[in-house]
């Protein structure tokens, strides 16, 4: 096959852009890697006081203070590091990986506000001090994506060791960590969690997607090393998670709803990040796992990107077929609500992964779901399958490649001369803002560059998975919580409770839980709630005419114990 059929021919003007971008990447790539490693203790020059293998989210200590180890960020960073090592691109990273393994063994034994190590409920803790001690202040907890992402990083390393006949280290050092995390995922996947932005407590597409991947990886590893006692239970829950994953798709609007709660549109970078972090090079354009080139993921990408075209002044007047700066979600106000480097890079990464998949397959397929995305680049294109030998394929992939590069070009434009990547860049001026030297920003740049170069991670088993006809939930461990509230009422009024957990009707007042007035003016009800979970709630009055009166803000909150029962005594506010 001629090379021109595999790689679109660029016009002279686009070739100049490509060369300029390639020059940026060749310069930025080593800077990003150096700065990423500088944020990892104990040798990292920007991570003083951090223990070996601990990733400092950012050296920033004020407005905002990110001088902590976030399990999510750290695991994503180490997935990049492990991929570099196992691919043979950088074997010098081995010491960092082994430091990370040792650090995770310690952190899994740390009791924290999310729970205890003995019960295994502490694994939902989002962040720690860099000296490997518990962060005890209030925070959005639990966050249930961290254990899943740690599984993915460690199973990638484990598989490379097995290929090198080093089963002993895998069994003795890696498997105990993976086992605890997989049991946590299997037990708690169906319980509410704070999303990856640590703002909304509900169910999160990103969390569900990475939990599904992680259990499949743990199952494969368990079979490979003969540790199969949990495989049946994990397989059942992996199938349930995959079934639940489908529920996030919004067919009428053509996008993936990022979170089931929160009162926002649900259009969120969460979904793009989930697609790239669950990419499987062997799965093709599978829509069941929302692979980057699947019709659902592409439709979602268009809706996500377009949602920012009128939000930032940086994007003013940019054509629909051109890249724009993107952020977390259009309603964002954090630090002024700006574009993020990592979210803008994620769009490019998804598109380049899609391009690579089409190139490998030798064709691309357009469905009615993905048609609006492809019509950005060719208004007359119709649904169908197009071979790589066709002019339609060449036209589309050439335009999409240019579009994908445009998102990296935006990052290039707003990268300062020293190559440093902050968390955000100002929506009007493009000046870097918020946390400096964000480790996740560097990791995102490096993985986006790798995707553009066609350097792919290994398969995790997404190919050929099917969704069961009936989704089953997994309640996991529960505790009895008695809610007592002192409230005087008029004749015909009744007191109800609703809150963030499905057992409390997920903030739906029409199905709120009625309290008993048997001990009036104390109203009471006992509810089974998830163990070791942070749950928000409020009491409401339902009047005789059906109208509803809510308690005043803020929401009440309880962190349930790991076992047993607990009583909450409140007064109507």
BASE-7564 format. One record per residue (C-alpha): residue number from 1; chain; x, z, y. Coordinates in pm, 1 decimal, decimal comma. Layout:
// residues N
    k  c        px        pz        py
  NUM  A         X         Z         Y
...
***
This chain:
// residues 573
    k  c        px        pz        py
    1  A       0,0       0,0       0,0
    2  A     127,6     -87,3     346,7
    3  A     225,6     203,9     568,9
    4  A      -4,6      79,8     841,9
    5  A    -298,4     160,9     616,9
    6  A    -185,4     520,6     566,9
    7  A     -77,7     594,8     922,2
    8  A    -276,9     450,8    1212,8
    9  A     -85,5     215,6    1443,0
   10  A     -70,1     362,0    1793,7
   11  A     -96,3     157,6    2109,7
   12  A     208,8     164,5    2341,4
   13  A      45,3     419,0    2574,4
   14  A     -48,9     647,6    2285,2
   15  A     294,5     609,4    2133,5
   16  A     442,6     753,1    2452,9
   17  A     203,8    1048,2    2421,8
   18  A     304,1    1096,3    2059,6
   19  A     673,2    1092,7    2147,0
   20  A     619,3    1339,2    2429,1
   21  A     422,2    1567,8    2202,7
   22  A     679,7    1536,1    1925,5
   23  A     947,4    1639,7    2170,9
   24  A     741,9    1944,9    2268,4
   25  A     688,7    2040,0    1905,2
   26  A    1056,2    2003,5    1817,8
   27  A    1140,0    2236,3    2107,9
   28  A     853,0    2482,9    2068,6
   29  A     868,7    2522,1    1691,7
   30  A    1197,6    2717,6    1676,2
   31  A    1099,0    2919,0    1984,4
   32  A     767,3    3015,8    1826,0
   33  A     935,6    3113,9    1501,4
   34  A    1203,5    3319,3    1677,0
   35  A     944,4    3500,3    1887,4
   36  A     723,0    3560,2    1585,3
   37  A    1008,3    3725,5    1397,5
   38  A    1104,3    3921,2    1709,5
   39  A     768,4    4100,6    1682,0
   40  A     830,8    4226,8    1327,8
   41  A     999,1    4561,4    1266,3
   42  A    1248,6    4699,4    1215,8
   43  A    1496,5    4433,8    1327,4
   44  A    1263,3    4254,8    1569,2
   45  A    1402,8    4272,6    1921,7
   46  A    1050,7    4299,3    2069,0
   47  A     929,4    4555,9    1815,4
   48  A    1118,1    4880,6    1887,6
   49  A     992,8    5169,0    1677,8
   50  A     810,2    4946,2    1431,3
   51  A     875,7    5012,2    1064,8
   52  A    1019,4    4731,9     847,8
   53  A     758,8    4468,6     765,0
   54  A     519,7    4585,7    1036,3
   55  A     392,3    4309,3    1265,1
   56  A     344,8    4414,5    1626,0
   57  A      46,0    4216,8    1755,0
   58  A     214,0    4184,0    2095,5
   59  A     484,1    4367,9    2290,6
   60  A     218,2    4424,9    2559,1
   61  A     145,9    4796,3    2604,7
   62  A     -84,6    4791,9    2908,9
   63  A    -386,5    4581,9    3002,0
   64  A    -412,0    4518,3    2712,7
   65  A    -223,8    4750,3    2480,7
   66  A    -159,9    4552,7    2162,9
   67  A     137,1    4753,6    2040,5
   68  A     -20,2    4815,3    1700,6
   69  A     -20,8    4666,9    1351,6
   70  A    -349,1    4488,1    1289,3
   71  A    -400,8    4418,9     920,2
   72  A    -575,2    4088,4     998,5
   73  A    -307,5    3957,9    1232,8
   74  A     -23,8    4085,5    1016,6
   75  A    -159,8    3925,6     700,6
   76  A    -213,9    3589,3     871,8
   77  A     139,3    3601,8    1010,0
   78  A     281,8    3683,9     668,2
   79  A      81,0    3407,7     503,2
   80  A     276,2    3167,4     724,8
   81  A     603,1    3344,6     639,6
   82  A     528,7    3338,4     265,7
   83  A     436,7    2968,6     280,9
   84  A     766,0    2892,2     452,4
   85  A     954,9    3085,3     187,6
   86  A     782,3    2957,9    -126,6
   87  A     799,4    2597,5      -4,0
   88  A    1176,9    2631,3      27,1
   89  A    1170,8    2554,7     398,4
   90  A    1321,2    2894,6     484,3
   91  A    1452,1    3114,9     204,0
   92  A    1601,9    3359,4     456,1
   93  A    1254,5    3510,2     501,2
   94  A    1258,5    3692,5     166,3
   95  A    1371,3    4024,0     312,2
   96  A    1081,0    4017,5     559,6
   97  A     835,2    3953,3     277,2
   98  A     965,8    4241,6      67,9
   99  A     951,5    4467,8     374,3
  100  A     588,3    4365,3     421,7
  101  A     511,2    4450,2      57,9
  102  A     667,3    4795,1      94,8
  103  A     480,1    4857,7     419,7
  104  A     145,0    4764,6     265,2
  105  A     202,8    5004,5     -21,7
  106  A     244,3    5281,9     235,6
  107  A     -55,2    5178,7     449,0
  108  A    -286,4    5166,1     149,6
  109  A    -213,9    5535,1     100,9
  110  A    -297,0    5638,7     458,1
  111  A    -625,7    5823,8     511,6
  112  A    -791,1    5707,1     832,2
  113  A   -1127,5    5708,6    1012,1
  114  A   -1255,1    5430,5     783,4
  115  A   -1213,7    5644,9     471,7
  116  A    -977,3    5801,1     223,5
  117  A    -711,9    5651,7       0,6
  118  A    -850,6    5842,2    -296,4
  119  A   -1187,4    5667,9    -260,4
  120  A   -1033,6    5334,5    -160,4
  121  A   -1255,4    5321,9     146,8
  122  A    -962,9    5345,7     389,5
  123  A    -880,4    4977,9     334,9
  124  A   -1130,8    4864,5     596,3
  125  A    -924,4    5018,8     874,7
  126  A    -834,8    4745,5    1127,0
  127  A    -516,8    4877,9    1287,2
  128  A    -238,8    5134,3    1264,3
  129  A      37,3    5266,7    1481,0
  130  A     359,0    5074,2    1424,5
  131  A     517,2    5379,1    1259,4
  132  A     262,9    5339,3     973,0
  133  A      37,7    5628,9    1075,0
  134  A    -338,6    5621,5    1125,4
  135  A    -495,9    5523,5    1455,2
  136  A    -751,6    5798,2    1510,1
  137  A    -931,5    5696,2    1829,2
  138  A   -1269,6    5524,0    1833,5
  139  A   -1266,6    5157,2    1739,7
  140  A   -1478,9    4886,2    1582,1
  141  A   -1452,3    4985,2    1218,5
  142  A   -1465,3    4899,4     938,2
  143  A   -1326,9    4546,0     946,7
  144  A   -1342,5    4396,8     600,8
  145  A   -1137,2    4078,4     640,6
  146  A    -796,5    4251,0     633,2
  147  A    -783,6    4332,4     259,7
  148  A    -888,1    3975,5     177,4
  149  A    -621,1    3820,7     397,5
  150  A    -358,3    4053,1     251,5
  151  A    -457,9    3937,2     -98,1
  152  A    -407,2    3574,9       5,4
  153  A     -60,5    3640,3     147,2
  154  A      51,4    3843,3    -153,9
  155  A     -95,0    3620,5    -425,9
  156  A      84,4    3322,6    -273,2
  157  A     409,0    3517,2    -307,5
  158  A     314,8    3638,1    -654,7
  159  A     246,4    3287,4    -782,0
  160  A     589,2    3171,4    -667,1
  161  A     751,3    3463,3    -847,4
  162  A     561,7    3387,3   -1166,7
  163  A     681,8    3029,0   -1145,9
  164  A    1034,7    3171,4   -1133,1
  165  A     963,5    3395,5   -1437,6
  166  A     966,1    3716,3   -1233,8
  167  A     653,9    3875,1   -1378,3
  168  A     793,0    4227,5   -1360,4
  169  A     798,5    4246,5    -980,4
  170  A     454,3    4091,7    -962,2
  171  A     307,8    4341,7   -1206,0
  172  A     485,4    4650,0   -1075,7
  173  A     497,9    4591,5    -700,1
  174  A     239,2    4330,4    -595,7
  175  A     -42,8    4380,0    -840,8
  176  A    -118,5    4744,7    -747,0
  177  A    -175,7    4637,0    -383,9
  178  A    -380,9    4332,2    -478,3
  179  A    -588,1    4531,3    -729,5
  180  A    -695,1    4786,6    -468,2
  181  A    -778,8    4518,8    -213,6
  182  A    -974,0    4308,3    -463,0
  183  A   -1177,5    4608,7    -575,7
  184  A   -1252,3    4682,5    -210,4
  185  A   -1363,3    4324,6    -143,1
  186  A   -1573,6    4317,5    -458,0
  187  A   -1743,8    4647,6    -370,8
  188  A   -1797,3    4607,5       2,7
  189  A   -1833,9    4236,3      78,7
  190  A   -2209,0    4261,4     133,5
  191  A   -2188,0    4551,2     376,1
  192  A   -2173,8    4511,1     750,8
  193  A   -1838,8    4463,4     920,9
  194  A   -1700,3    4414,7    1265,4
  195  A   -1608,4    4051,5    1320,1
  196  A   -1254,9    3926,7    1372,7
  197  A   -1294,8    3975,6    1749,6
  198  A   -1386,8    4340,8    1680,3
  199  A   -1705,3    4323,4    1885,0
  200  A   -2007,3    4257,3    1661,7
  201  A   -2108,7    4461,8    1361,2
  202  A   -2305,3    4247,1    1119,2
  203  A   -2197,0    3985,4     865,8
  204  A   -1920,0    3747,4     971,4
  205  A   -1864,2    3393,6     843,4
  206  A   -1486,4    3430,0     873,6
  207  A   -1490,4    3753,7     676,4
  208  A   -1718,9    3617,7     404,5
  209  A   -1513,3    3297,8     368,9
  210  A   -1177,4    3473,4     333,0
  211  A   -1328,4    3735,0     101,3
  212  A   -1448,5    3457,8    -129,0
  213  A   -1107,4    3291,9    -133,3
  214  A    -927,0    3619,7    -196,1
  215  A   -1132,9    3711,9    -501,3
  216  A   -1075,6    3369,1    -656,6
  217  A    -700,7    3414,9    -602,1
  218  A    -704,3    3766,9    -745,5
  219  A    -894,1    3644,1   -1053,3
  220  A    -641,9    3366,6   -1115,9
  221  A    -349,2    3604,9   -1080,1
  222  A    -512,5    3867,0   -1302,2
  223  A    -551,9    3612,1   -1579,7
  224  A    -193,1    3494,7   -1535,8
  225  A     -44,6    3843,0   -1582,3
  226  A    -292,9    3974,4   -1836,3
  227  A    -460,1    4229,5   -1607,0
  228  A    -814,0    4121,9   -1681,7
  229  A   -1020,0    4443,1   -1679,2
  230  A   -1186,0    4356,8   -1347,0
  231  A   -1207,5    3979,2   -1385,0
  232  A   -1568,3    3971,2   -1500,1
  233  A   -1689,0    4193,6   -1215,1
  234  A   -1485,4    4002,7    -959,3
  235  A   -1611,7    3668,5   -1086,7
  236  A   -1970,8    3785,4   -1051,0
  237  A   -1910,4    3895,9    -694,9
  238  A   -1709,6    3583,8    -604,3
  239  A   -2008,1    3374,8    -713,3
  240  A   -2239,2    3595,3    -507,8
  241  A   -2014,8    3566,9    -201,9
  242  A   -2003,6    3188,0    -230,6
  243  A   -2382,1    3182,7    -250,3
  244  A   -2410,0    3406,9      57,6
  245  A   -2158,1    3189,7     243,0
  246  A   -2409,6    2904,7     247,7
  247  A   -2655,4    3112,0     450,5
  248  A   -2444,8    3085,6     766,5
  249  A   -2510,9    2711,4     794,7
  250  A   -2765,9    2622,0    1063,7
  251  A   -2892,5    2277,8     954,4
  252  A   -3121,4    2212,3    1248,5
  253  A   -2846,8    2277,1    1505,9
  254  A   -2558,1    2142,7    1298,3
  255  A   -2324,3    2437,7    1320,1
  256  A   -2211,7    2744,5    1128,3
  257  A   -2350,7    3069,2    1267,5
  258  A   -2043,6    3287,3    1309,0
  259  A   -2213,9    3627,3    1297,5
  260  A   -2555,3    3738,9    1182,1
  261  A   -2589,6    3983,5    1473,6
  262  A   -2481,5    4022,8    1831,3
  263  A   -2732,5    3835,9    2040,5
  264  A   -2504,8    3539,1    2109,4
  265  A   -2541,2    3173,0    2018,7
  266  A   -2323,2    3213,6    1710,2
  267  A   -2106,0    2916,6    1814,0
  268  A   -1762,5    3068,3    1772,6
  269  A   -1397,5    2993,2    1689,4
  270  A   -1453,3    3226,5    1393,4
  271  A   -1586,8    2925,3    1202,1
  272  A   -1298,4    2688,9    1277,1
  273  A   -1045,8    2956,3    1184,1
  274  A   -1232,7    3019,5     859,2
  275  A   -1216,3    2650,0     768,6
  276  A    -839,6    2624,3     817,0
  277  A    -764,7    2957,0     648,8
  278  A    -964,9    2860,4     340,8
  279  A    -825,8    2507,0     323,0
  280  A    -748,6    2387,7     -29,3
  281  A    -558,5    2056,2     -56,4
  282  A    -719,2    1990,4    -396,3
  283  A   -1078,8    2044,0    -282,7
  284  A   -1119,4    1723,8     -85,0
  285  A   -1406,9    1737,5     162,7
  286  A   -1605,8    1997,3     -28,1
  287  A   -1889,1    2131,9     187,1
  288  A   -1960,5    2430,6     -38,3
  289  A   -1638,3    2595,9      80,3
  290  A   -1656,3    2430,1     425,2
  291  A   -1330,4    2239,3     385,5
  292  A   -1190,7    2096,7     712,4
  293  A   -1310,4    1739,1     644,6
  294  A   -1650,7    1838,9     503,0
  295  A   -1952,5    1710,8     688,3
  296  A   -2062,6    2062,8     779,9
  297  A   -1720,6    2168,4     910,3
  298  A   -1689,5    1852,1    1122,4
  299  A   -2039,6    1885,7    1263,1
  300  A   -1964,5    2249,1    1342,3
  301  A   -1636,2    2153,3    1508,3
  302  A   -1810,2    1912,5    1744,5
  303  A   -2069,3    2170,3    1846,3
  304  A   -1797,6    2433,8    1896,1
  305  A   -1569,3    2214,4    2107,8
  306  A   -1854,9    2073,8    2315,9
  307  A   -1976,2    2424,9    2396,3
  308  A   -1666,7    2469,3    2618,3
  309  A   -1683,1    2144,0    2811,4
  310  A   -1880,2    2302,8    3096,4
  311  A   -1745,2    2658,3    3066,9
  312  A   -1390,0    2623,5    3200,4
  313  A   -1296,2    2437,2    3516,1
  314  A    -987,2    2313,9    3329,3
  315  A   -1227,0    2100,2    3124,0
  316  A   -1413,6    1949,8    3417,1
  317  A   -1465,7    1575,0    3389,9
  318  A   -1301,6    1538,9    3047,5
  319  A   -1463,2    1271,4    2830,1
  320  A   -1632,7    1367,3    2503,9
  321  A   -1371,7    1175,9    2307,1
  322  A   -1088,0    1381,0    2460,3
  323  A    -966,2    1729,1    2380,1
  324  A   -1053,8    2031,8    2591,1
  325  A    -940,5    2392,6    2609,0
  326  A   -1137,4    2621,8    2380,7
  327  A   -1185,1    2994,2    2354,4
  328  A   -1350,3    3240,6    2123,3
  329  A   -1711,6    3171,0    2226,1
  330  A   -1874,8    3042,8    2542,1
  331  A   -2026,4    3380,6    2638,3
  332  A   -1686,4    3554,6    2630,0
  333  A   -1594,6    3780,3    2923,3
  334  A   -1294,9    3965,2    2774,0
  335  A    -999,1    3952,8    3015,7
  336  A   -1208,6    3715,1    3226,3
  337  A   -1324,7    3493,5    2941,2
  338  A   -1052,1    3230,2    2913,0
  339  A    -925,3    2969,1    2666,8
  340  A    -704,1    3102,7    2389,8
  341  A    -391,7    2931,0    2264,4
  342  A    -473,0    3004,3    1899,9
  343  A    -831,3    2874,9    1914,5
  344  A    -727,9    2552,0    2086,7
  345  A    -454,9    2502,4    1826,5
  346  A    -701,5    2574,0    1544,6
  347  A    -909,0    2268,8    1639,3
  348  A    -602,7    2046,8    1607,2
  349  A    -514,3    2207,8    1276,7
  350  A    -857,8    2147,5    1126,8
  351  A    -851,1    1782,7    1233,8
  352  A    -500,6    1718,8    1102,3
  353  A    -592,2    1880,4     770,2
  354  A    -893,0    1649,6     756,3
  355  A    -676,3    1345,5     832,3
  356  A    -433,0    1440,5     557,2
  357  A    -717,0    1483,9     307,9
  358  A    -865,5    1143,0     391,9
  359  A    -522,7     982,6     362,9
  360  A    -472,1    1136,8      19,1
  361  A    -818,7    1026,6     -95,1
  362  A    -778,7     678,1      49,7
  363  A   -1120,9     693,1     212,3
  364  A   -1353,3     894,9     429,5
  365  A   -1725,6     954,0     395,5
  366  A   -1973,7     989,7     680,8
  367  A   -2304,9    1162,7     612,5
  368  A   -2603,7    1216,0     837,9
  369  A   -2463,9    1564,0     902,9
  370  A   -2120,1    1447,3    1018,2
  371  A   -2238,9    1126,6    1189,4
  372  A   -2253,9    1280,8    1541,4
  373  A   -1889,1    1383,3    1506,4
  374  A   -1772,6    1034,7    1405,5
  375  A   -1985,2     869,6    1674,4
  376  A   -1763,3    1037,2    1932,6
  377  A   -1498,1     785,8    1831,9
  378  A   -1715,2     484,9    1744,1
  379  A   -2069,0     482,2    1878,5
  380  A   -2178,6     208,7    1637,8
  381  A   -2049,1     367,7    1317,0
  382  A   -2305,1     446,7    1047,6
  383  A   -2317,4     675,0     746,6
  384  A   -2124,4     554,0     444,8
  385  A   -1787,3     562,6     269,4
  386  A   -1499,6     370,5     427,9
  387  A   -1185,0     276,3     237,8
  388  A    -846,4     316,1     399,8
  389  A    -817,5     -62,3     384,4
  390  A   -1114,4    -104,2     619,1
  391  A   -1095,9    -152,5     994,1
  392  A   -1355,0     124,9    1042,2
  393  A   -1130,4     374,9     865,1
  394  A    -831,8     271,8    1075,6
  395  A   -1029,2     285,9    1400,0
  396  A   -1171,2     629,5    1325,5
  397  A    -855,9     796,1    1193,2
  398  A    -647,7     657,1    1478,9
  399  A    -889,9     796,4    1735,0
  400  A    -923,9    1130,7    1555,2
  401  A    -546,1    1162,9    1530,2
  402  A    -518,3    1112,2    1905,5
  403  A    -802,4    1359,9    1960,5
  404  A    -631,8    1617,9    1737,5
  405  A    -302,0    1578,3    1920,4
  406  A    -485,1    1627,3    2246,9
  407  A    -547,4    1993,3    2166,8
  408  A    -176,6    2051,9    2108,6
  409  A    -107,6    1863,1    2431,8
  410  A    -329,3    2109,8    2616,3
  411  A    -126,4    2397,6    2475,1
  412  A     188,3    2206,9    2570,7
  413  A      63,0    2172,1    2926,9
  414  A       5,3    2545,1    2962,2
  415  A     313,6    2665,0    2776,9
  416  A     563,0    2816,5    3024,3
  417  A     918,6    2684,3    3038,4
  418  A    1050,3    2963,5    2814,2
  419  A     810,8    2861,0    2534,8
  420  A     630,2    3196,0    2529,7
  421  A     269,5    3197,2    2411,5
  422  A      38,5    3464,5    2543,8
  423  A    -308,6    3534,4    2411,4
  424  A    -494,9    3329,3    2672,4
  425  A    -445,7    3090,6    2963,5
  426  A    -652,0    3109,3    3281,1
  427  A    -966,2    2895,6    3273,8
  428  A    -900,7    2762,9    3625,0
  429  A    -524,2    2755,5    3672,8
  430  A    -391,7    2743,8    3316,0
  431  A    -152,3    3032,4    3389,2
  432  A     -87,1    3252,4    3081,3
  433  A    -292,4    3572,3    3088,7
  434  A    -368,0    3880,7    2878,1
  435  A    -122,7    3996,9    2609,8
  436  A     220,5    3833,5    2621,5
  437  A     404,0    3694,6    2317,5
  438  A      99,6    3723,1    2091,4
  439  A     227,4    3700,5    1736,3
  440  A     -93,3    3532,6    1618,8
  441  A     -48,9    3264,7    1886,4
  442  A     296,8    3183,1    1750,2
  443  A     171,2    3174,0    1391,4
  444  A    -112,3    2942,9    1497,1
  445  A     128,1    2707,1    1670,0
  446  A     351,4    2694,8    1364,3
  447  A      69,7    2629,1    1118,0
  448  A     -80,7    2364,0    1349,2
  449  A     257,1    2190,4    1370,1
  450  A     288,3    2203,7     990,3
  451  A     -57,4    2054,0     946,0
  452  A      31,3    1771,0    1181,2
  453  A     345,4    1707,2     977,3
  454  A     147,1    1707,0     652,3
  455  A     307,0    2027,2     522,4
  456  A      29,1    2189,7     323,0
  457  A     -15,8    2522,1     146,9
  458  A     -99,8    2549,4    -222,6
  459  A    -441,2    2520,9    -384,2
  460  A    -644,1    2837,0    -440,9
  461  A    -911,8    2701,7    -673,3
  462  A   -1184,5    2578,1    -440,0
  463  A   -1231,9    2250,6    -626,6
  464  A   -1540,1    2219,9    -842,8
  465  A   -1706,6    2548,3    -749,1
  466  A   -2084,5    2546,9    -759,4
  467  A   -2343,3    2768,4    -594,4
  468  A   -2578,8    2967,7    -813,1
  469  A   -2950,1    2916,5    -768,7
  470  A   -3018,8    3273,6    -660,3
  471  A   -2795,8    3479,4    -434,7
  472  A   -2736,3    3836,5    -546,5
  473  A   -2620,3    4107,3    -308,8
  474  A   -2385,5    4393,9    -385,8
  475  A   -2486,0    4721,5    -228,2
  476  A   -2162,0    4895,0    -321,4
  477  A   -2137,2    5274,7    -301,7
  478  A   -2406,2    5442,2     -91,3
  479  A   -2474,8    5787,1      49,7
  480  A   -2793,2    5962,2     155,2
  481  A   -2826,7    6005,9     530,4
  482  A   -3106,2    6221,1     670,7
  483  A   -3196,4    6141,6    1028,4
  484  A   -3368,2    6419,5    1223,0
  485  A   -3474,6    6362,1    1582,1
  486  A   -3650,1    6596,4    1820,7
  487  A   -3920,8    6392,0    1992,2
  488  A   -4252,8    6487,2    2149,0
  489  A   -4520,6    6221,0    2122,7
  490  A   -4874,3    6146,2    2231,3
  491  A   -5156,0    6101,7    1984,9
  492  A   -5112,6    5773,3    1796,3
  493  A   -4743,5    5737,1    1877,2
  494  A   -4490,6    5729,1    1593,8
  495  A   -4112,8    5739,2    1574,5
  496  A   -3908,8    5476,6    1387,1
  497  A   -3538,6    5406,7    1340,5
  498  A   -3353,3    5076,0    1334,7
  499  A   -2986,3    4986,8    1342,5
  500  A   -2695,8    4762,8    1254,1
  501  A   -2723,6    4787,7     875,2
  502  A   -2983,0    4598,4     666,4
  503  A   -3103,5    4934,7     532,3
  504  A   -3200,3    5010,3     894,3
  505  A   -3371,7    4669,8     936,4
  506  A   -3074,3    4508,2    1114,6
  507  A   -3214,1    4588,8    1461,2
  508  A   -3551,0    4433,7    1380,9
  509  A   -3814,4    4665,6    1535,4
  510  A   -4098,5    4502,1    1343,2
  511  A   -3951,9    4628,4    1015,4
  512  A   -3799,8    4952,3    1147,7
  513  A   -3809,4    5260,8     921,7
  514  A   -4087,6    5512,0     990,9
  515  A   -3997,8    5879,6    1027,0
  516  A   -4217,3    6163,8     901,4
  517  A   -4372,4    6411,4    1146,9
  518  A   -4428,2    6678,5     880,7
  519  A   -4204,7    6918,8    1077,6
  520  A   -4312,9    6806,0    1424,4
  521  A   -4159,6    6787,7    1682,2
  522  A   -3879,2    6709,1    1439,2
  523  A   -3922,5    6361,7    1293,1
  524  A   -3726,0    6292,5     976,9
  525  A   -3635,8    6028,1     721,4
  526  A   -3367,5    5996,6     450,4
  527  A   -3207,8    5654,0     402,3
  528  A   -2949,0    5520,4     156,8
  529  A   -2665,2    5372,1     361,5
  530  A   -2325,8    5220,0     271,2
  531  A   -2053,6    5475,6     212,9
  532  A   -1761,7    5498,1     457,5
  533  A   -1927,1    5265,2     705,8
  534  A   -1960,6    5275,9    1082,5
  535  A   -2328,4    5221,5    1161,5
  536  A   -2507,0    5205,0    1495,9
  537  A   -2872,5    5299,4    1534,3
  538  A   -3153,3    5387,1    1774,2
  539  A   -3491,7    5551,1    1754,5
  540  A   -3797,1    5369,3    1885,4
  541  A   -4155,2    5468,5    1967,2
  542  A   -4437,0    5249,2    1853,1
  543  A   -4744,0    5296,7    2071,5
  544  A   -5104,6    5275,6    1955,9
  545  A   -5137,0    4927,8    2109,4
  546  A   -4833,3    4804,4    1916,8
  547  A   -4591,7    4813,2    2211,1
  548  A   -4240,9    4943,9    2154,1
  549  A   -4029,1    5183,4    2360,4
  550  A   -3656,8    5202,7    2281,6
  551  A   -3430,6    5499,0    2336,3
  552  A   -3197,4    5465,9    2632,2
  553  A   -2843,1    5331,2    2588,4
  554  A   -2587,5    5365,7    2442,9
  555  A   -2652,0    5318,2    2073,4
  556  A   -2613,0    5615,4    1843,8
  557  A   -2333,5    5583,8    1587,7
  558  A   -2247,9    5744,1    1256,9
  559  A   -1956,6    5698,0    1019,4
  560  A   -2094,1    5772,8     676,2
  561  A   -1892,2    5978,2     427,6
  562  A   -1733,0    5832,6     114,8
  563  A   -1978,3    6016,2    -111,2
  564  A   -2254,5    6274,6    -113,9
  565  A   -2499,9    6315,9     171,1
  566  A   -2507,0    6394,6     542,0
  567  A   -2762,3    6496,2     804,7
  568  A   -2775,2    6370,2    1162,2
  569  A   -2959,2    6591,4    1411,5
  570  A   -3051,7    6405,4    1728,7
  571  A   -3269,6    6439,3    2035,5
  572  A   -3471,5    6152,0    2178,6
  573  A   -3300,5    6004,6    2485,3
***
